[in-house]
Amino acid sequence: MAGTQKESRRVLAQLQATQEELQEKGDALKELERQLNLRRKNLEELQSYLSELKGDLDERNTRIQEMESILARKDSAVMALRRKVSDALFGFEGKGLSVQLKNGKVYVSLDEQLMFKSGSHVVDANGIKALRQLIPVLEQNRDINIVVEGHTDDVSFPKRGELEDNWDLSVKRATSIVRILLDKSKIEPARISASGRSQYHPVDPQKTSAARQKNRRTEIILTPKLDELFEILEAN
């Protein structure tokens, strides 16, 4: 009888131990399932994030391609514009006038000797002739902005009549050229502006007569409008 009770207790203890072991394994399994579900959820969130990121990246790449296309068209347009300007002013190049491509813009540089008498802002006959030959190109290319900049040398300008100093001279020279470009032409006034830079943007900083002659100039700067590009940049 005692042996039977002892065996029963042993079996009962084994059964209890087995149940506890099963409970532990069940709890462990539930924990594994919880972790698996959590990882599955994290994976789904990561996949959603990556999908969204890919969409953003594709959109950015599309915009970059659009900007590259616009810039390529702009570069092509600037090159074509330079050729047209050079053709129109062919007879003046090397005679106080030069046409250059710089920083994506076309620069028409007009020496003082071609345009003005010393200390004057009245355009000479040869200067008027050159400007008249440029006008048709500016009329036909309506998608460019026009800036006229007057430049002087670093020699102080004595007050003379309505002119106060080099600032005044550079501004009035630029304005005189603008008035000729607009006179009886089809150039929209909103596309053109005049400014005076006085002596502070020399092409040659040396203090020689040759350098000062180079610095006494007026520049007509032609810049393509970039409205399309600005719209894309603003969208970003």
Short mmCIF file of the C-alpha atoms (twelve columns), coordinates in Angstrom:
data_MODEL
# 
_entry.id   MODEL 
# 
loop_
_atom_site.group_PDB 
_atom_site.id 
_atom_site.type_symbol 
_atom_site.label_atom_id 
_atom_site.label_alt_id 
_atom_site.label_comp_id 
_atom_site.label_asym_id 
_atom_site.label_seq_id 
_atom_site.Cartn_x 
_atom_site.Cartn_y 
_atom_site.Cartn_z 
_atom_site.pdbx_PDB_model_num 
ATOM 1   C CA . MET A 1   0.000  0.000   0.000   1 
ATOM 2   C CA . ALA A 2   2.797  2.357   0.967   1 
ATOM 3   C CA . GLY A 3   4.565  1.523   -2.272  1 
ATOM 4   C CA . THR A 4   1.484  2.307   -4.302  1 
ATOM 5   C CA . GLN A 5   1.095  5.726   -2.662  1 
ATOM 6   C CA . LYS A 6   4.738  6.487   -3.218  1 
ATOM 7   C CA . GLU A 7   4.439  5.575   -6.895  1 
ATOM 8   C CA . SER A 8   1.301  7.687   -7.215  1 
ATOM 9   C CA . ARG A 9   3.086  10.695  -5.740  1 
ATOM 10  C CA . ARG A 10  5.984  10.162  -8.117  1 
ATOM 11  C CA . VAL A 11  3.690  9.941   -11.118 1 
ATOM 12  C CA . LEU A 12  1.769  12.980  -9.910  1 
ATOM 13  C CA . ALA A 13  5.003  14.925  -9.479  1 
ATOM 14  C CA . GLN A 14  6.106  13.952  -12.988 1 
ATOM 15  C CA . LEU A 15  2.736  14.959  -14.359 1 
ATOM 16  C CA . GLN A 16  2.920  18.312  -12.599 1 
ATOM 17  C CA . ALA A 17  6.467  18.855  -13.858 1 
ATOM 18  C CA . THR A 18  5.339  17.962  -17.371 1 
ATOM 19  C CA . GLN A 19  2.431  20.397  -17.126 1 
ATOM 20  C CA . GLU A 20  4.749  23.146  -15.900 1 
ATOM 21  C CA . GLU A 21  7.150  22.391  -18.736 1 
ATOM 22  C CA . LEU A 22  4.298  22.492  -21.229 1 
ATOM 23  C CA . GLN A 23  3.110  25.766  -19.709 1 
ATOM 24  C CA . GLU A 24  6.592  27.254  -20.027 1 
ATOM 25  C CA . LYS A 25  6.872  26.071  -23.618 1 
ATOM 26  C CA . GLY A 26  3.398  27.430  -24.334 1 
ATOM 27  C CA . ASP A 27  4.358  30.789  -22.850 1 
ATOM 28  C CA . ALA A 28  7.592  30.743  -24.840 1 
ATOM 29  C CA . LEU A 29  5.640  29.931  -27.997 1 
ATOM 30  C CA . LYS A 30  3.247  32.808  -27.345 1 
ATOM 31  C CA . GLU A 31  6.209  35.135  -26.819 1 
ATOM 32  C CA . LEU A 32  7.736  33.938  -30.075 1 
ATOM 33  C CA . GLU A 33  4.420  34.521  -31.835 1 
ATOM 34  C CA . ARG A 34  4.215  38.007  -30.308 1 
ATOM 35  C CA . GLN A 35  7.749  38.831  -31.449 1 
ATOM 36  C CA . LEU A 36  7.024  37.378  -34.886 1 
ATOM 37  C CA . ASN A 37  3.896  39.498  -35.230 1 
ATOM 38  C CA . LEU A 38  5.817  42.555  -34.068 1 
ATOM 39  C CA . ARG A 39  8.581  41.904  -36.584 1 
ATOM 40  C CA . ARG A 40  6.003  41.291  -39.294 1 
ATOM 41  C CA . LYS A 41  4.388  44.623  -38.439 1 
ATOM 42  C CA . ASN A 42  7.776  46.371  -38.426 1 
ATOM 43  C CA . LEU A 43  8.578  44.767  -41.770 1 
ATOM 44  C CA . GLU A 44  5.283  45.960  -43.237 1 
ATOM 45  C CA . GLU A 45  5.942  49.482  -41.937 1 
ATOM 46  C CA . LEU A 46  9.465  49.376  -43.358 1 
ATOM 47  C CA . GLN A 47  8.173  48.167  -46.726 1 
ATOM 48  C CA . SER A 48  5.595  50.961  -46.725 1 
ATOM 49  C CA . TYR A 49  8.297  53.514  -45.863 1 
ATOM 50  C CA . LEU A 50  10.615 52.163  -48.571 1 
ATOM 51  C CA . SER A 51  7.782  52.282  -51.086 1 
ATOM 52  C CA . GLU A 52  7.045  55.890  -50.140 1 
ATOM 53  C CA . LEU A 53  10.754 56.714  -50.272 1 
ATOM 54  C CA . LYS A 54  11.039 55.152  -53.719 1 
ATOM 55  C CA . GLY A 55  8.070  57.221  -54.880 1 
ATOM 56  C CA . ASP A 56  9.731  60.406  -53.593 1 
ATOM 57  C CA . LEU A 57  13.014 59.412  -55.217 1 
ATOM 58  C CA . ASP A 58  11.319 58.702  -58.545 1 
ATOM 59  C CA . GLU A 59  9.580  62.081  -58.358 1 
ATOM 60  C CA . ARG A 60  12.862 63.853  -57.581 1 
ATOM 61  C CA . ASN A 61  14.596 62.054  -60.439 1 
ATOM 62  C CA . THR A 62  11.816 63.162  -62.762 1 
ATOM 63  C CA . ARG A 63  12.249 66.765  -61.630 1 
ATOM 64  C CA . ILE A 64  16.025 66.546  -62.014 1 
ATOM 65  C CA . GLN A 65  15.592 65.230  -65.545 1 
ATOM 66  C CA . GLU A 66  13.173 68.082  -66.281 1 
ATOM 67  C CA . MET A 67  15.667 70.636  -64.934 1 
ATOM 68  C CA . GLU A 68  18.519 69.074  -66.916 1 
ATOM 69  C CA . SER A 69  16.369 69.211  -70.036 1 
ATOM 70  C CA . ILE A 70  15.501 72.872  -69.409 1 
ATOM 71  C CA . LEU A 71  19.155 73.748  -68.752 1 
ATOM 72  C CA . ALA A 72  20.226 71.928  -71.912 1 
ATOM 73  C CA . ARG A 73  17.637 73.870  -73.932 1 
ATOM 74  C CA . LYS A 74  18.769 77.075  -72.245 1 
ATOM 75  C CA . ASP A 75  22.441 76.389  -73.075 1 
ATOM 76  C CA . SER A 76  21.493 75.632  -76.657 1 
ATOM 77  C CA . ALA A 77  19.422 78.821  -76.831 1 
ATOM 78  C CA . VAL A 78  22.297 80.901  -75.418 1 
ATOM 79  C CA . MET A 79  24.722 79.484  -77.986 1 
ATOM 80  C CA . ALA A 80  22.260 80.246  -80.785 1 
ATOM 81  C CA . LEU A 81  21.712 83.749  -79.397 1 
ATOM 82  C CA . ARG A 82  25.454 84.391  -79.312 1 
ATOM 83  C CA . ARG A 83  25.730 83.395  -82.974 1 
ATOM 84  C CA . LYS A 84  22.838 85.679  -83.928 1 
ATOM 85  C CA . VAL A 85  24.328 88.617  -82.024 1 
ATOM 86  C CA . SER A 86  27.778 88.021  -83.532 1 
ATOM 87  C CA . ASP A 87  26.281 87.833  -87.017 1 
ATOM 88  C CA . ALA A 88  24.316 91.052  -86.483 1 
ATOM 89  C CA . LEU A 89  27.387 92.924  -85.193 1 
ATOM 90  C CA . PHE A 90  29.946 91.277  -87.462 1 
ATOM 91  C CA . GLY A 91  31.229 94.558  -88.858 1 
ATOM 92  C CA . PHE A 92  31.932 95.954  -85.385 1 
ATOM 93  C CA . GLU A 93  33.666 93.025  -83.662 1 
ATOM 94  C CA . GLY A 94  37.297 93.855  -83.006 1 
ATOM 95  C CA . LYS A 95  36.547 97.546  -83.532 1 
ATOM 96  C CA . GLY A 96  35.546 98.480  -80.009 1 
ATOM 97  C CA . LEU A 97  32.948 95.742  -79.659 1 
ATOM 98  C CA . SER A 98  33.125 92.126  -78.516 1 
ATOM 99  C CA . VAL A 99  30.574 89.351  -78.000 1 
ATOM 100 C CA . GLN A 100 31.295 86.730  -75.348 1 
ATOM 101 C CA . LEU A 101 29.540 83.814  -73.703 1 
ATOM 102 C CA . LYS A 102 30.049 83.885  -69.933 1 
ATOM 103 C CA . ASN A 103 28.209 82.247  -67.022 1 
ATOM 104 C CA . GLY A 104 25.347 81.184  -69.262 1 
ATOM 105 C CA . LYS A 105 24.825 84.732  -70.550 1 
ATOM 106 C CA . VAL A 106 25.747 86.643  -73.691 1 
ATOM 107 C CA . TYR A 107 27.853 89.746  -73.033 1 
ATOM 108 C CA . VAL A 108 28.065 92.471  -75.665 1 
ATOM 109 C CA . SER A 109 30.888 94.753  -74.541 1 
ATOM 110 C CA . LEU A 110 31.011 98.231  -76.101 1 
ATOM 111 C CA . ASP A 111 34.181 100.275 -75.644 1 
ATOM 112 C CA . GLU A 112 33.917 103.943 -74.786 1 
ATOM 113 C CA . GLN A 113 35.693 104.893 -78.022 1 
ATOM 114 C CA . LEU A 114 32.888 103.282 -80.045 1 
ATOM 115 C CA . MET A 115 30.014 104.733 -78.038 1 
ATOM 116 C CA . PHE A 116 30.901 108.042 -76.378 1 
ATOM 117 C CA . LYS A 117 33.233 110.985 -76.332 1 
ATOM 118 C CA . SER A 118 35.255 111.278 -73.132 1 
ATOM 119 C CA . GLY A 119 33.086 112.388 -70.220 1 
ATOM 120 C CA . SER A 120 29.900 112.361 -72.321 1 
ATOM 121 C CA . HIS A 121 26.784 110.224 -72.133 1 
ATOM 122 C CA . VAL A 122 25.589 111.125 -75.643 1 
ATOM 123 C CA . VAL A 123 25.950 108.095 -77.934 1 
ATOM 124 C CA . ASP A 124 28.092 108.668 -81.049 1 
ATOM 125 C CA . ALA A 125 26.891 107.877 -84.575 1 
ATOM 126 C CA . ASN A 126 28.890 104.622 -84.798 1 
ATOM 127 C CA . GLY A 127 27.487 103.509 -81.475 1 
ATOM 128 C CA . ILE A 128 23.938 104.223 -82.623 1 
ATOM 129 C CA . LYS A 129 24.595 102.233 -85.798 1 
ATOM 130 C CA . ALA A 130 25.809 99.220  -83.795 1 
ATOM 131 C CA . LEU A 131 22.785 99.374  -81.497 1 
ATOM 132 C CA . ARG A 132 20.404 99.620  -84.459 1 
ATOM 133 C CA . GLN A 133 21.897 96.429  -85.885 1 
ATOM 134 C CA . LEU A 134 21.417 94.668  -82.552 1 
ATOM 135 C CA . ILE A 135 17.769 95.699  -82.129 1 
ATOM 136 C CA . PRO A 136 16.247 93.120  -84.567 1 
ATOM 137 C CA . VAL A 137 17.916 90.262  -82.664 1 
ATOM 138 C CA . LEU A 138 16.519 91.558  -79.373 1 
ATOM 139 C CA . GLU A 139 13.072 91.998  -80.915 1 
ATOM 140 C CA . GLN A 140 12.981 88.451  -82.274 1 
ATOM 141 C CA . ASN A 141 14.219 86.791  -79.073 1 
ATOM 142 C CA . ARG A 142 11.521 87.776  -76.614 1 
ATOM 143 C CA . ASP A 143 12.458 85.145  -74.040 1 
ATOM 144 C CA . ILE A 144 15.610 86.974  -72.930 1 
ATOM 145 C CA . ASN A 145 16.096 89.721  -70.370 1 
ATOM 146 C CA . ILE A 146 18.373 92.640  -71.200 1 
ATOM 147 C CA . VAL A 147 20.587 94.469  -68.717 1 
ATOM 148 C CA . VAL A 148 22.668 97.466  -69.779 1 
ATOM 149 C CA . GLU A 149 25.567 98.249  -67.430 1 
ATOM 150 C CA . GLY A 150 27.743 101.340 -67.602 1 
ATOM 151 C CA . HIS A 151 31.362 101.130 -66.379 1 
ATOM 152 C CA . THR A 152 34.027 103.800 -65.931 1 
ATOM 153 C CA . ASP A 153 37.710 103.826 -65.040 1 
ATOM 154 C CA . ASP A 154 39.070 104.803 -61.613 1 
ATOM 155 C CA . VAL A 155 39.991 108.368 -62.532 1 
ATOM 156 C CA . SER A 156 37.881 110.821 -60.552 1 
ATOM 157 C CA . PHE A 157 35.308 112.533 -62.717 1 
ATOM 158 C CA . PRO A 158 35.058 116.283 -62.109 1 
ATOM 159 C CA . LYS A 159 31.560 117.626 -61.739 1 
ATOM 160 C CA . ARG A 160 30.495 118.827 -65.157 1 
ATOM 161 C CA . GLY A 161 27.047 120.211 -65.878 1 
ATOM 162 C CA . GLU A 162 24.453 117.592 -64.965 1 
ATOM 163 C CA . LEU A 163 27.085 114.907 -64.269 1 
ATOM 164 C CA . GLU A 164 28.266 114.613 -60.671 1 
ATOM 165 C CA . ASP A 165 30.813 111.780 -60.743 1 
ATOM 166 C CA . ASN A 166 31.643 108.346 -62.200 1 
ATOM 167 C CA . TRP A 167 28.480 106.862 -60.709 1 
ATOM 168 C CA . ASP A 168 26.389 109.441 -62.496 1 
ATOM 169 C CA . LEU A 169 28.297 109.027 -65.766 1 
ATOM 170 C CA . SER A 170 27.970 105.224 -65.766 1 
ATOM 171 C CA . VAL A 171 24.226 105.346 -65.052 1 
ATOM 172 C CA . LYS A 172 23.492 107.986 -67.687 1 
ATOM 173 C CA . ARG A 173 25.502 106.116 -70.322 1 
ATOM 174 C CA . ALA A 174 23.520 102.947 -69.633 1 
ATOM 175 C CA . THR A 175 20.258 104.893 -69.755 1 
ATOM 176 C CA . SER A 176 21.224 106.542 -73.055 1 
ATOM 177 C CA . ILE A 177 21.766 103.127 -74.635 1 
ATOM 178 C CA . VAL A 178 18.466 101.808 -73.262 1 
ATOM 179 C CA . ARG A 179 16.605 104.751 -74.804 1 
ATOM 180 C CA . ILE A 180 18.123 104.021 -78.222 1 
ATOM 181 C CA . LEU A 181 17.266 100.321 -77.967 1 
ATOM 182 C CA . LEU A 182 13.655 101.168 -77.124 1 
ATOM 183 C CA . ASP A 183 13.238 104.019 -79.611 1 
ATOM 184 C CA . LYS A 184 10.831 102.911 -82.358 1 
ATOM 185 C CA . SER A 185 11.569 99.250  -81.622 1 
ATOM 186 C CA . LYS A 186 9.358  96.358  -80.554 1 
ATOM 187 C CA . ILE A 187 11.454 95.498  -77.502 1 
ATOM 188 C CA . GLU A 188 9.206  95.323  -74.445 1 
ATOM 189 C CA . PRO A 189 10.435 97.895  -71.876 1 
ATOM 190 C CA . ALA A 190 9.731  95.409  -69.068 1 
ATOM 191 C CA . ARG A 191 12.513 93.176  -70.421 1 
ATOM 192 C CA . ILE A 192 15.236 95.796  -70.168 1 
ATOM 193 C CA . SER A 193 16.955 97.572  -67.286 1 
ATOM 194 C CA . ALA A 194 19.843 100.012 -66.905 1 
ATOM 195 C CA . SER A 195 22.429 100.240 -64.152 1 
ATOM 196 C CA . GLY A 196 25.679 102.058 -63.450 1 
ATOM 197 C CA . ARG A 197 28.620 100.245 -61.848 1 
ATOM 198 C CA . SER A 198 30.988 103.229 -61.781 1 
ATOM 199 C CA . GLN A 199 34.652 102.132 -61.455 1 
ATOM 200 C CA . TYR A 200 34.094 99.141  -59.194 1 
ATOM 201 C CA . HIS A 201 33.928 96.267  -61.693 1 
ATOM 202 C CA . PRO A 202 37.052 96.652  -63.844 1 
ATOM 203 C CA . VAL A 203 38.052 94.044  -66.404 1 
ATOM 204 C CA . ASP A 204 41.690 95.032  -65.822 1 
ATOM 205 C CA . PRO A 205 42.663 96.306  -62.335 1 
ATOM 206 C CA . GLN A 206 46.037 97.715  -63.416 1 
ATOM 207 C CA . LYS A 207 46.631 101.455 -63.120 1 
ATOM 208 C CA . THR A 208 47.720 101.940 -66.720 1 
ATOM 209 C CA . SER A 209 46.148 103.928 -69.534 1 
ATOM 210 C CA . ALA A 210 45.567 100.716 -71.526 1 
ATOM 211 C CA . ALA A 211 43.785 99.074  -68.573 1 
ATOM 212 C CA . ARG A 212 41.674 102.148 -67.927 1 
ATOM 213 C CA . GLN A 213 40.655 102.240 -71.585 1 
ATOM 214 C CA . LYS A 214 39.411 98.637  -71.302 1 
ATOM 215 C CA . ASN A 215 37.453 99.477  -68.174 1 
ATOM 216 C CA . ARG A 216 35.608 102.391 -69.790 1 
ATOM 217 C CA . ARG A 217 32.887 100.342 -71.402 1 
ATOM 218 C CA . THR A 218 29.189 99.558  -71.515 1 
ATOM 219 C CA . GLU A 219 27.964 95.968  -71.370 1 
ATOM 220 C CA . ILE A 220 24.685 94.670  -72.735 1 
ATOM 221 C CA . ILE A 221 23.986 91.413  -70.887 1 
ATOM 222 C CA . LEU A 222 21.457 89.020  -72.407 1 
ATOM 223 C CA . THR A 223 19.997 86.388  -70.079 1 
ATOM 224 C CA . PRO A 224 17.444 83.705  -71.039 1 
ATOM 225 C CA . LYS A 225 14.331 83.652  -68.893 1 
ATOM 226 C CA . LEU A 226 14.213 80.581  -66.638 1 
ATOM 227 C CA . ASP A 227 10.554 80.624  -65.610 1 
ATOM 228 C CA . GLU A 228 10.148 76.865  -66.194 1 
ATOM 229 C CA . LEU A 229 13.156 76.066  -64.020 1 
ATOM 230 C CA . PHE A 230 12.003 78.370  -61.228 1 
ATOM 231 C CA . GLU A 231 8.572  76.710  -61.246 1 
ATOM 232 C CA . ILE A 232 10.182 73.283  -60.762 1 
ATOM 233 C CA . LEU A 233 12.439 74.583  -57.978 1 
ATOM 234 C CA . GLU A 234 9.477  76.164  -56.198 1 
ATOM 235 C CA . ALA A 235 7.590  72.864  -56.456 1 
ATOM 236 C CA . ASN A 236 10.447 71.204  -54.569 1 
# 
